[in-house]
Amino acid sequence: MSNSLRKEAERIIHKIKKSYNSGSQELDKLIHELQVHQIELELQNDQLQNTSHELEESQKQLADLFDNAPVGYIILNEKFEILNVNFAAAIMLNVERGKLIHLNFTKLIHPDFQDIFYLHAQDVLNSRNLHSVEIKLKKTVSQFFDAQLYSLQNINNQPKQKTLRITITDITEKKKTQEQLSLYADDLKELNSSKDKFLSIISHDLRGPFLGLKGYTQLLIEDYETLEKEEILDYLNKIHESSRDLYTLVDNLLKWSRLELDKMPYEPMMFNLQEEIHPLIKLMNSAAEKKDITLLNSIDNNIQPMADRLMLTSVLQNLISNAIKFTSKGGLVKLSSAQENGRIIINIEDNGIGIKPEDQEKLFSLDKGYTSKGTAGEKGTGFGLIIAREMVLKMGGEIWAQSTPGKGSVFSFSLQNSLSPNA
């Protein structure tokens, strides 16, 4: 550029010399101006070269930052074709960088998130604000990862074209952490609920039987010499009932605490269910006979579950006891069994008072604390069903209930079948 300007300047000077006397002051002045102008042009040329060099260095630095940034960068046109992509994004997508150029970005998006991305892109193209969205992007043919996208519109003047500049962050671990924290929060909530229930039982339900024992024994001590034998026997019966209720409550509390702390031994084995139920039925018959309730055992003689004997006995005892408790005098409690999908189903059915629909969802929930008096005024804490559920889950089964107010209830639970190929 400097040489061309110099030649042009010399040509102009030569032309001017022909028109003016060489000693003319006007000519000398003009030559001086031309020389000054040439120097100015040379200085401007140097500045332009320096600026061009600086721009090239800046572009190179920006390209290096783009290519080597730890965050994924990707540029799309309005058709969502990839115009540029950095190494981090290529690694996230598990595709060679060169193969991503001109690929339609939507081919890398999980089918369930196609519409979500399209709406996000339209928002970006129709505004100059930064937009964010969470989608799933393809890692392999069948594997996807959670991605956080931040997108901004950019307009190129030559040619005038809208592009989407997007940053991609793999948030798979972040999502897992959030889910884990959510589970921890649920567990903490359940633990707090359990603690509140535990304290409620200690302060109320446990206090009641103790007060009964204290009251009746005090009456016996103070009035012993004046009491008739029948009155003494009545007090002793009431003391026995209070001590029995107290024992049951404390036993349930201990079982529940051991289950919660995972300290209760679990010893699954194969055995004949009828052999286990038969002595239990004899034990429960005394409670049934007091209310003139028929206790019918229709369990299949050949059923052999894979379960813990002590846990299964505890579950059955609790459910049979509840059925007797909520069945009126002269009623029926029936035990039956079935086999479905390789599982054993045990049913305890009664024709008692039933349970209201709004109360049925509370039966196995500790925090909702459902309890109700029996047909003969029997008391309860609602702890038995909670323990039964924990034990059934421990044995790999499920427990549920169906009930119609005024007609009765059916409590069922499933067990592993030792005779099943999957056992």
C-alpha positions in Angstrom: 0.0 0.0 0.0 2.9 2.4 0.9 4.6 1.9 -2.6 1.4 2.5 -4.5 0.8 5.7 -2.7 4.4 6.8 -3.2 4.2 6.2 -7.0 0.9 8.1 -7.2 2.4 11.0 -5.3 5.5 11.1 -7.7 3.2 11.0 -10.7 1.2 14.0 -9.4 4.5 15.9 -8.6 5.9 15.3 -12.0 2.7 16.6 -13.6 2.7 19.6 -11.4 6.4 20.4 -12.3 5.4 20.8 -15.9 2.8 23.3 -15.1 4.7 25.4 -12.6 8.2 27.0 -12.4 10.5 24.8 -10.2 11.4 27.7 -8.1 7.8 28.6 -7.5 6.9 28.9 -3.8 3.4 27.5 -4.6 5.0 24.3 -6.0 7.2 23.8 -3.0 4.3 24.2 -0.7 2.2 21.7 -2.6 5.1 19.2 -2.6 5.4 19.6 1.1 1.7 18.9 1.6 2.0 15.8 -0.5 4.9 14.5 1.4 3.1 15.1 4.7 0.0 13.4 3.4 2.1 10.4 2.3 3.6 10.1 5.8 0.2 10.3 7.3 -1.0 7.5 5.0 2.0 5.4 6.0 1.3 5.9 9.6 -2.4 5.0 9.1 -1.3 1.9 7.2 1.0 0.8 10.1 -1.9 1.3 12.5 -4.3 -0.7 10.3 -1.8 -3.5 10.1 -1.3 -3.5 13.9 -5.1 -3.4 14.4 -5.6 -6.3 12.0 -2.9 -8.3 13.8 -4.6 -7.6 17.1 -8.0 -8.6 15.7 -6.5 -11.8 14.4 -5.0 -12.6 17.8 -8.3 -11.8 19.5 -10.2 -14.0 17.1 -7.7 -16.8 17.7 -8.0 -16.4 21.5 -11.8 -16.4 21.3 -11.7 -19.5 19.0 -9.4 -21.2 21.6 -11.8 -20.3 24.4 -14.7 -21.5 22.4 -13.0 -24.8 21.5 -11.5 -25.6 24.9 -14.2 -24.3 27.3 -15.3 -26.8 29.9 -18.9 -26.0 29.1 -20.5 -27.3 25.8 -21.0 -24.6 23.2 -23.1 -25.0 20.1 -24.3 -22.6 17.4 -27.5 -23.4 15.3 -29.2 -21.7 12.4 -32.9 -21.2 12.3 -33.4 -24.7 10.9 -31.5 -26.1 14.0 -28.6 -27.2 11.9 -25.3 -27.1 13.7 -22.9 -24.4 12.4 -20.2 -24.7 15.1 -19.6 -26.9 18.1 -16.8 -27.1 20.7 -14.9 -30.1 22.0 -16.8 -30.2 25.3 -20.1 -30.5 23.5 -18.8 -33.2 21.1 -17.5 -35.2 24.1 -20.9 -34.9 25.9 -22.7 -36.0 22.7 -20.1 -38.8 22.1 -19.8 -37.7 18.4 -16.7 -36.5 16.5 -16.8 -32.7 16.2 -16.5 -32.7 12.4 -19.5 -35.1 12.1 -21.7 -32.7 14.1 -21.3 -29.8 11.7 -24.5 -29.4 9.5 -26.2 -32.2 11.6 -29.7 -31.2 12.7 -29.6 -30.8 16.4 -33.1 -32.3 16.9 -31.7 -35.7 16.0 -29.8 -35.6 19.2 -32.8 -34.8 21.4 -34.9 -37.5 23.2 -38.3 -37.9 21.5 -40.2 -36.9 24.6 -38.4 -33.5 24.6 -38.7 -32.5 20.9 -41.7 -30.3 21.5 -40.1 -28.8 24.6 -37.0 -27.8 22.7 -39.0 -26.4 19.7 -41.0 -24.1 22.0 -37.7 -23.1 23.7 -36.1 -22.3 20.4 -39.0 -20.2 19.2 -38.9 -18.2 22.4 -35.2 -17.5 21.8 -35.6 -16.5 18.2 -38.4 -14.1 19.0 -36.6 -12.2 21.7 -33.2 -11.0 22.7 -33.4 -12.4 26.2 -31.5 -15.4 27.6 -33.7 -18.5 27.9 -33.1 -21.8 29.8 -34.5 -25.3 29.4 -33.8 -28.8 30.6 -34.0 -31.7 28.1 -32.5 -35.1 27.5 -29.7 -35.4 24.8 -28.4 -38.6 23.2 -25.2 -40.1 24.5 -25.4 -43.4 22.6 -28.0 -45.1 20.5 -30.0 -46.1 23.6 -28.6 -43.8 26.3 -29.5 -40.2 27.1 -28.3 -37.7 29.6 -30.0 -34.7 31.4 -28.8 -31.4 29.9 -29.3 -27.8 30.9 -29.4 -25.4 27.9 -29.0 -21.6 28.0 -29.8 -20.1 24.7 -29.4 -16.6 23.2 -30.3 -15.2 19.8 -27.5 -13.7 17.6 -28.0 -11.9 14.3 -25.3 -12.0 11.6 -25.4 -9.0 9.3 -23.7 -10.5 6.2 -25.8 -12.3 5.3 -28.5 -11.3 7.8 -29.2 -14.6 9.6 -30.5 -15.4 13.1 -28.6 -18.0 15.0 -29.0 -19.7 18.4 -25.9 -19.7 20.6 -26.4 -22.4 23.2 -24.4 -23.6 26.2 -24.9 -27.2 27.2 -24.2 -28.5 30.8 -24.5 -32.2 31.7 -26.7 -32.1 34.9 -27.2 -35.9 35.2 -25.4 -36.0 38.5 -27.1 -32.9 39.7 -30.5 -34.4 39.0 -29.5 -37.6 40.8 -28.4 -35.5 43.8 -31.6 -33.6 43.8 -33.6 -36.9 43.7 -31.5 -38.3 46.5 -32.0 -35.1 48.6 -35.8 -35.4 47.9 -35.7 -39.0 49.2 -33.7 -37.9 52.2 -36.3 -35.2 52.9 -39.1 -37.8 52.7 -37.2 -40.1 55.0 -36.6 -37.3 57.4 -40.3 -36.4 57.3 -41.2 -40.0 58.0 -38.7 -40.2 60.8 -40.1 -37.1 62.4 -43.6 -38.5 62.0 -42.5 -41.7 63.6 -40.9 -39.8 66.5 -44.1 -37.8 67.1 -46.2 -41.0 67.0 -43.8 -42.7 69.3 -43.9 -39.8 71.8 -47.7 -39.7 71.5 -47.9 -43.4 72.4 -45.5 -43.1 75.3 -47.3 -40.0 76.7 -50.9 -41.2 76.1 -51.4 -44.9 75.2 -48.6 -46.2 77.5 -49.8 -43.9 80.4 -53.4 -45.3 80.3 -52.7 -48.9 81.3 -50.2 -47.8 84.0 -52.8 -45.5 85.5 -55.3 -48.4 85.5 -52.8 -50.7 87.2 -52.0 -48.0 89.8 -55.7 -47.2 90.4 -56.9 -50.8 90.8 -53.9 -51.9 92.9 -54.4 -48.9 95.2 -58.1 -49.7 95.7 -57.2 -53.3 96.5 -54.6 -52.2 99.1 -56.8 -49.6 100.7 -60.1 -51.5 100.8 -58.8 -55.1 100.9 -60.4 -55.9 104.3 -63.8 -54.6 103.3 -64.0 -56.0 99.8 -66.0 -59.1 98.9 -64.3 -61.9 97.0 -66.3 -61.1 93.8 -65.1 -57.5 94.0 -61.5 -58.5 94.5 -61.8 -60.9 91.6 -63.2 -58.1 89.4 -60.3 -55.8 90.3 -57.9 -58.6 89.6 -59.5 -59.1 86.2 -59.2 -55.4 85.4 -55.5 -55.5 86.5 -54.9 -58.5 84.3 -56.5 -56.7 81.3 -54.5 -53.5 81.9 -51.2 -55.5 82.2 -52.1 -57.5 79.1 -52.8 -54.3 77.1 -49.6 -52.8 78.5 -47.6 -55.9 77.5 -49.0 -55.9 74.0 -48.2 -52.2 73.6 -44.7 -52.5 74.8 -44.1 -55.6 72.7 -45.4 -53.8 69.6 -43.2 -50.8 70.4 -40.1 -53.0 70.7 -40.9 -54.8 67.5 -41.5 -51.6 65.6 -38.3 -50.0 66.9 -36.3 -53.1 65.9 -37.8 -53.1 62.5 -37.1 -49.4 62.1 -33.5 -49.9 63.1 -33.2 -53.1 60.9 -32.2 -55.0 64.0 -34.9 -57.7 63.8 -33.5 -61.1 62.5 -34.9 -62.2 59.2 -34.6 -65.9 58.6 -36.7 -67.0 55.5 -37.4 -70.7 55.2 -39.7 -73.1 53.4 -42.5 -74.6 55.5 -46.1 -75.8 55.4 -48.4 -72.9 56.1 -51.2 -75.0 57.6 -48.8 -76.4 60.2 -48.0 -72.9 61.3 -51.5 -71.6 61.3 -53.1 -74.5 63.2 -51.7 -73.8 66.6 -52.3 -70.0 66.1 -56.0 -70.7 65.4 -56.3 -72.7 68.6 -54.7 -69.7 70.5 -57.0 -67.1 68.9 -60.2 -69.2 69.4 -60.4 -68.2 73.0 -60.8 -64.6 72.0 -63.3 -65.5 69.3 -65.4 -67.6 71.6 -65.8 -64.7 74.1 -67.7 -62.9 71.4 -69.3 -66.0 70.0 -67.4 -65.5 66.7 -66.7 -68.4 64.4 -63.1 -68.6 63.3 -62.9 -70.6 60.0 -59.6 -71.9 58.6 -59.8 -72.5 54.9 -56.1 -72.2 54.1 -55.0 -74.8 51.4 -53.2 -77.7 53.1 -50.4 -77.8 50.4 -49.3 -74.2 50.5 -45.6 -73.7 51.3 -44.4 -70.1 51.5 -40.8 -68.9 51.7 -41.0 -66.7 54.8 -39.8 -66.0 58.3 -41.9 -68.1 60.7 -41.9 -65.6 63.6 -42.8 -62.7 61.4 -45.5 -64.5 59.6 -47.1 -65.7 62.9 -46.9 -62.1 64.2 -48.7 -60.7 61.0 -51.4 -63.4 61.1 -52.0 -62.9 64.8 -52.4 -59.2 64.4 -54.8 -59.5 61.4 -56.9 -62.2 63.1 -57.0 -60.3 66.3 -58.2 -57.1 64.5 -60.8 -59.1 62.6 -62.2 -60.5 65.9 -62.0 -57.0 67.5 -64.1 -55.4 64.8 -66.6 -58.2 64.3 -69.9 -58.2 66.3 -71.1 -61.1 68.5 -72.1 -64.1 66.4 -70.0 -63.0 63.4 -67.6 -64.9 61.2 -63.8 -64.5 60.6 -62.5 -66.6 57.7 -58.9 -67.4 56.6 -58.4 -68.4 53.0 -55.6 -68.6 50.5 -54.9 -68.4 46.7 -52.0 -68.6 44.3 -51.5 -65.8 41.7 -48.6 -65.2 39.4 -46.3 -67.4 41.4 -47.2 -65.7 44.7 -49.2 -66.9 47.7 -52.1 -64.6 48.7 -53.5 -64.9 52.3 -56.9 -63.4 53.1 -58.4 -62.6 56.5 -62.1 -61.8 56.0 -64.7 -60.7 58.5 -68.4 -59.6 58.4 -67.8 -56.9 61.0 -68.4 -53.2 61.0 -66.1 -52.3 58.1 -64.0 -49.2 57.6 -65.0 -45.9 56.1 -63.4 -45.1 52.7 -61.6 -42.0 54.0 -60.1 -44.1 56.9 -58.9 -46.9 54.7 -55.9 -45.0 53.4 -54.8 -44.3 57.0 -54.6 -48.0 58.0 -50.9 -48.6 57.2 -49.6 -45.0 57.6 -47.9 -44.2 60.9 -48.2 -40.4 60.5 -51.9 -40.5 60.0 -52.4 -42.6 63.1 -55.7 -44.4 62.5 -57.2 -46.2 65.5 -60.7 -47.2 66.5 -62.5 -49.1 69.3 -63.7 -52.6 68.7 -67.4 -53.8 68.8 -66.9 -54.6 72.5 -65.1 -51.4 73.3 -61.6 -52.9 72.8 -58.9 -50.3 72.6 -56.0 -50.1 70.2 -53.1 -47.9 69.1 -53.1 -48.6 65.3 -49.5 -49.9 65.7 -50.3 -53.5 64.9 -51.0 -52.8 61.2 -47.9 -50.7 60.8 -45.8 -53.5 62.2 -47.6 -56.1 60.0 -46.9 -54.0 56.9 -43.2 -53.6 57.8 -42.9 -57.4 58.3 -44.7 -58.3 55.1 -42.4 -55.9 53.2 -39.4 -57.4 54.9 -40.5 -60.8 53.6 -40.8 -59.5 50.1 -44.6 -59.2 49.9 -47.3 -56.6 49.9 -50.3 -55.9 52.1 -53.7 -54.3 51.4 -57.2 -54.0 52.6 -60.7 -53.8 51.1 -63.7 -52.8 53.2 -67.3 -51.8 53.1 -68.9 -50.1 56.1 -71.5 -52.3 57.7 -70.5 -55.4 55.7 -67.0 -56.2 56.7 -63.3 -56.1 55.6 -60.8 -58.3 53.9 -57.1 -57.9 54.7 -54.8 -59.6 52.3 -51.0 -60.0 52.0 -48.7 -61.8 49.6 -45.8 -64.1 50.2 -43.1 -65.8 48.1 -44.1 -69.2 47.0 -41.3 -71.7 47.7 -42.8 -74.0 45.0 -42.6 -71.3 42.3 -39.7 -71.5 39.8 -38.8 -67.9 40.7 -38.6 -68.5 44.5 
